Amino acid sequence: MQTAPHLENLPPYTPIEPFEVLSARYGRAPHEIIKLDANENPYGPSPRALSALARLEWAHIYPDPESRALRAALAGFLGVPMAHILAGAGADELIDLLLRVLLRPGERVLIAPPTFGMYAFDARLNGGEVIEIPRRPDFSLDLEAMAQAVSTYRPKAVLLASPNNPDGGLLDPDTLARLFTWPTLIVLDEAYIEFAEGGGRLGEALSNVRVPLERENVVVLRTFSKWAGLAGLRVGYGVFPAWLLPVLWKAKQPYNVNVAASAAAIASLEDLDRLAERVDRLRRERERLFTLLQTIPYLEPLPSQANFILCRVLDRPARALKEALAAAGIFVRYFDTPYLKNYLRISVGRPEHSDALIATLRRLGDDPQSA
């Protein structure tokens, strides 16, 4: 017996571990851990979402395979016809589903690393090949090289995040307008758009969520994981051009959005004022944290439009610094890859989380060898 040959050399995706695993590994109670490694919302779900979960009545019944109530609520929230919306178990499921219906073995997608690792992972998982056009040193797109790659390799899709993970950079309107003219499907992941400055209370002025209604080559993906604090429930959605939807409906798992996730997401959309205030709180804390990180001599933070800040580590290994922080109960993400050498990514937490982080970084800075 043998598995599919293309999976034998598939590099695994490295997920972030939850509180209970970290607690057991480091000998700290979960409430003592400061978790700044997965861009989660430290304020959690809205009270209405928690109340909806407590009142959950039909957990023993399979969920609506079309997520009609959730999609109707999203249509009102986005100003997009319900028929163009598909919900998923996080945006991750929708990335996988989209590539599953697009790719035949050996067909290509184009990405611009460093970026979200699931794009390449899901492409390879579905038998595709990945064309990588690295970002410039300032993390902007190399549009000329990407356009040439589209012409040469004819990828089935270009997958981009705005704001991008891990650097937090937002694509400007001129860049987006140029991308949308390319003869391929542009998959725009807006997982962090709600945190961008100048976009209104929840990113509505910057989102491209209506573009798929006008252009057949654009898909926009969104999620409740970040702004609504529902990462653990796995609920996301996408807005798709009409031609794609019949095959997506045919190929998706029938009960992909569970009843708890759907109820919490709908309740979140009924509690927008409270959630928007939390998003604004995180925006303000992002600016404060950025200023504080600039005072750490061995870190070089990058401005961000997301709920995290990427920092280049200057005089010590980023992995050692990550482990020194973990020993103090503070968890961040580190990167040491060909496209991202010796960096930390720090999620924006509550003000007391930032204060504890900065105090520990200052203590570690007294002796580089201690990190």
C-alpha positions in Angstrom: 0.0 0.0 0.0 1.2 3.5 -0.7 0.0 7.1 -0.3 -0.2 9.6 -3.2 3.3 10.1 -4.5 3.1 13.9 -4.5 2.6 13.8 -0.7 5.7 11.9 0.2 7.9 15.0 0.1 5.3 17.6 1.2 6.8 19.8 3.9 4.4 19.9 6.9 2.8 23.1 8.0 3.9 24.0 11.5 0.9 25.1 13.6 1.0 27.1 16.8 0.3 25.2 19.9 -2.6 26.0 22.4 -2.5 27.0 26.0 -2.7 23.6 27.5 0.3 22.2 25.5 2.4 25.2 26.4 1.3 25.0 30.0 2.5 21.3 30.2 5.7 21.9 28.4 6.9 25.0 30.4 5.3 24.2 33.7 3.2 27.4 33.9 -0.5 27.6 34.5 -2.5 28.7 31.4 -3.5 32.0 32.9 0.2 32.8 33.5 1.1 32.5 29.8 1.2 35.6 27.6 0.5 34.2 24.1 1.6 36.5 21.4 2.5 33.9 18.7 -0.6 33.3 16.6 -2.2 36.7 16.1 -5.2 35.8 18.2 -7.5 38.4 19.7 -6.7 38.7 23.4 -10.2 40.0 24.2 -11.9 36.9 23.0 -15.4 36.6 21.6 -18.0 39.2 22.1 -20.5 38.8 25.0 -23.3 38.1 22.5 -21.2 35.4 20.9 -20.6 33.8 24.3 -24.3 34.0 25.1 -25.2 32.4 21.8 -22.9 29.5 22.5 -24.4 29.1 26.0 -27.9 28.9 24.5 -26.9 26.6 21.7 -30.0 24.5 21.1 -29.4 22.2 18.1 -25.9 20.9 18.7 -27.2 17.3 18.1 -28.4 18.2 14.6 -26.2 18.5 11.6 -25.7 22.1 10.6 -27.2 23.7 7.5 -25.0 22.6 4.6 -25.5 26.0 3.0 -24.9 28.1 6.1 -27.9 30.2 5.0 -28.4 32.2 8.2 -24.7 33.1 8.5 -24.5 34.0 4.8 -27.6 36.2 5.1 -26.0 38.0 8.0 -22.8 38.4 6.1 -24.6 39.8 3.1 -26.0 42.5 5.3 -22.7 43.2 6.9 -20.8 43.3 3.6 -23.4 44.8 1.2 -22.8 41.8 -1.1 -25.4 39.4 -2.4 -25.7 36.2 -0.4 -25.4 34.2 -3.6 -21.7 35.3 -3.9 -20.8 34.2 -0.4 -19.4 30.9 0.7 -18.6 30.1 4.4 -15.9 27.8 5.6 -14.2 26.3 8.6 -11.9 29.3 8.7 -10.5 30.9 5.5 -7.9 28.0 5.6 -10.6 25.6 4.4 -11.6 27.9 1.6 -8.0 28.2 0.4 -7.8 24.4 0.2 -11.2 24.1 -1.4 -10.4 26.7 -4.0 -7.1 25.1 -5.0 -8.7 21.7 -5.0 -11.2 22.8 -7.7 -8.6 24.9 -9.7 -5.5 22.7 -9.9 -4.7 19.6 -12.0 -1.5 17.8 -11.2 1.5 19.9 -12.1 -0.4 23.2 -12.6 0.9 26.2 -10.9 0.1 29.0 -8.4 2.1 32.1 -7.8 3.0 33.5 -4.4 5.2 36.3 -3.1 7.1 35.1 0.0 7.5 35.7 2.8 3.7 35.3 3.2 1.1 33.0 4.8 2.4 29.4 4.6 -0.9 27.8 3.8 -0.9 29.1 0.3 2.1 27.0 -0.7 1.1 24.1 1.6 -2.4 23.8 0.1 -1.1 24.1 -3.5 1.3 21.3 -3.0 -1.3 19.2 -1.1 -3.5 19.4 -4.1 -0.8 18.4 -6.5 0.2 21.8 -7.7 3.5 23.5 -8.2 4.4 26.8 -6.5 6.2 29.7 -8.3 7.8 32.0 -5.8 8.6 35.6 -6.6 10.3 37.0 -3.4 9.3 40.3 -2.0 11.7 43.3 -2.1 13.8 44.1 1.0 11.0 46.4 2.2 8.5 43.6 1.7 6.7 45.3 -1.2 5.8 43.2 -4.2 8.2 42.9 -7.2 5.4 43.5 -9.6 7.5 43.4 -12.7 8.9 40.0 -11.9 5.5 38.7 -10.9 3.9 40.0 -14.1 6.7 38.2 -16.1 6.0 35.0 -14.1 2.3 35.2 -14.9 3.2 35.5 -18.6 5.8 32.7 -18.5 4.2 30.1 -16.2 0.5 30.9 -16.6 -0.4 30.1 -13.0 -4.0 29.2 -12.2 -4.0 31.7 -9.4 -2.0 34.4 -7.6 -2.4 34.2 -3.8 -1.8 37.4 -1.8 -2.6 38.7 1.6 -3.4 42.4 2.4 -2.3 43.1 5.0 0.4 40.6 4.5 1.4 38.0 7.1 4.1 38.3 8.5 5.1 41.9 7.8 1.7 43.6 8.1 2.0 45.5 4.8 -1.1 46.7 3.0 -1.5 46.7 -0.8 -2.2 50.1 -2.2 -5.0 50.8 -4.6 -2.7 51.3 -7.6 -1.0 47.9 -7.0 -4.4 46.2 -6.6 -5.7 47.8 -9.8 -2.7 46.4 -11.7 -3.0 43.0 -10.2 -6.7 42.8 -11.1 -5.8 43.2 -14.8 -3.6 40.1 -14.9 -4.9 37.1 -16.9 -5.3 34.8 -13.9 -7.3 34.4 -10.7 -6.3 36.9 -8.0 -7.0 35.4 -4.5 -6.9 38.3 -2.0 -6.8 37.2 1.6 -8.1 40.0 3.8 -7.7 38.2 7.2 -6.4 41.3 8.9 -8.1 44.1 6.9 -10.2 45.2 9.9 -7.0 46.4 11.7 -5.8 48.7 8.9 -5.7 52.4 9.6 -8.0 54.6 7.5 -10.4 51.8 6.6 -13.3 52.8 8.9 -14.2 51.0 12.0 -13.7 47.5 10.5 -11.8 48.0 7.3 -14.8 48.5 5.1 -13.2 51.5 3.2 -10.2 49.5 2.3 -11.7 46.1 1.6 -12.1 44.8 -1.9 -14.9 42.5 -1.0 -17.2 43.9 -3.8 -14.6 43.4 -6.5 -15.6 39.8 -7.3 -19.1 41.1 -8.3 -17.4 43.2 -11.0 -14.4 41.1 -12.0 -14.4 37.4 -12.8 -10.8 36.9 -11.8 -10.9 38.1 -8.2 -11.7 36.2 -5.0 -11.7 37.9 -1.6 -11.3 35.8 1.6 -12.1 37.0 5.1 -12.3 35.5 8.6 -13.8 35.9 12.1 -10.6 34.5 13.7 -8.9 37.8 14.3 -11.2 40.8 14.7 -14.1 38.8 16.2 -12.0 36.6 18.5 -13.3 33.3 17.1 -10.1 31.6 16.1 -10.9 28.5 18.1 -14.2 28.0 16.4 -12.9 28.1 12.8 -15.2 30.3 10.8 -14.4 32.3 7.7 -16.0 33.2 4.4 -15.2 34.3 0.9 -16.8 36.4 -1.9 -16.5 34.7 -5.2 -17.3 35.5 -8.9 -20.5 33.8 -10.1 -18.7 31.3 -12.4 -16.7 29.7 -9.6 -19.6 29.1 -7.2 -21.3 26.0 -8.7 -18.2 23.9 -8.6 -17.3 25.2 -5.1 -20.7 24.2 -3.8 -20.3 20.8 -5.4 -16.8 20.1 -4.0 -17.1 21.4 -0.4 -17.8 19.2 2.6 -21.5 19.2 3.2 -21.4 20.3 6.9 -18.3 22.3 6.9 -19.3 25.1 9.3 -20.5 23.7 12.6 -23.5 25.0 14.5 -21.4 26.6 17.3 -19.2 28.5 14.9 -22.2 29.7 12.9 -24.1 30.9 16.0 -21.1 32.7 17.4 -20.4 34.4 14.0 -24.0 35.6 13.6 -24.0 36.9 17.1 -20.7 38.7 16.5 -22.3 40.5 13.5 -25.0 41.7 15.9 -22.4 43.1 18.3 -20.3 45.2 15.8 -20.0 48.3 18.0 -18.4 46.4 20.8 -16.1 44.4 18.5 -15.1 47.6 16.6 -14.2 49.2 19.9 -11.9 46.3 20.6 -10.3 46.5 17.2 -9.7 50.2 17.8 -8.1 49.3 21.1 -5.8 46.9 19.4 -4.9 49.5 16.8 -3.9 51.9 19.5 -2.0 49.2 21.4 -0.2 48.3 18.1 1.1 51.9 17.9 2.2 51.9 21.5 3.9 48.6 21.2 5.7 49.7 18.1 7.1 52.7 19.9 8.2 50.6 22.8 9.9 48.0 20.5 11.8 50.8 18.9 13.5 51.4 22.3 15.0 47.8 22.3 18.4 48.2 20.7 18.6 44.7 19.3 15.2 44.8 17.6 14.1 46.6 14.4 10.3 46.6 14.2 8.4 47.2 11.0 5.3 49.4 10.8 2.2 47.2 10.5 -1.4 47.4 9.4 -2.3 44.1 11.1 -2.6 42.9 14.7 1.1 42.0 14.9 4.5 43.5 14.4 7.4 41.9 12.7 10.9 42.6 14.2 14.3 41.9 12.8 16.7 40.6 15.5 20.1 42.3 15.2 22.7 40.8 17.4 21.5 37.3 18.5 19.6 34.3 17.1 15.9 34.9 16.9 15.2 31.4 18.0 17.3 31.8 21.1 15.4 35.0 21.9 12.1 33.3 21.4 13.1 30.5 23.8 14.3 33.0 26.4 11.0 34.7 26.2 9.2 31.4 26.4 11.1 30.6 29.6 9.6 33.8 31.0 6.1 32.7 29.9 5.9 34.9 26.9 5.4 33.2 23.5 6.1 34.9 20.2 6.7 33.5 16.7 10.2 33.3 15.2 11.3 33.0 11.6 14.6 31.9 10.1 14.0 31.0 6.5 15.6 31.9 3.2 13.1 34.8 2.8 12.9 35.8 6.4 16.2 35.4 8.3 16.3 36.0 12.0 12.9 37.7 12.7 10.3 37.6 15.4 6.6 38.3 14.9 4.8 39.6 18.0 1.0 39.7 18.2 -0.6 42.7 19.7 -2.0 41.8 23.1 -3.5 43.8 26.0 -1.4 46.7 27.4 -0.2 44.6 30.3 1.0 42.0 27.8 3.1 44.6 26.0 4.5 45.9 29.3 5.6 42.4 30.4 7.1 41.8 27.0 9.1 45.0 27.0 10.3 44.5 30.5 11.6 41.0 29.7 13.2 42.2 26.4 15.0 44.9 28.4 16.2 42.4 30.9 17.5 40.0 28.2 19.2 42.9 26.5 21.6 43.4 29.4 23.3 40.1 28.4 23.1 39.0 24.8 24.3 35.5 25.8 21.3 35.1 28.1 19.1 35.1 25.0 
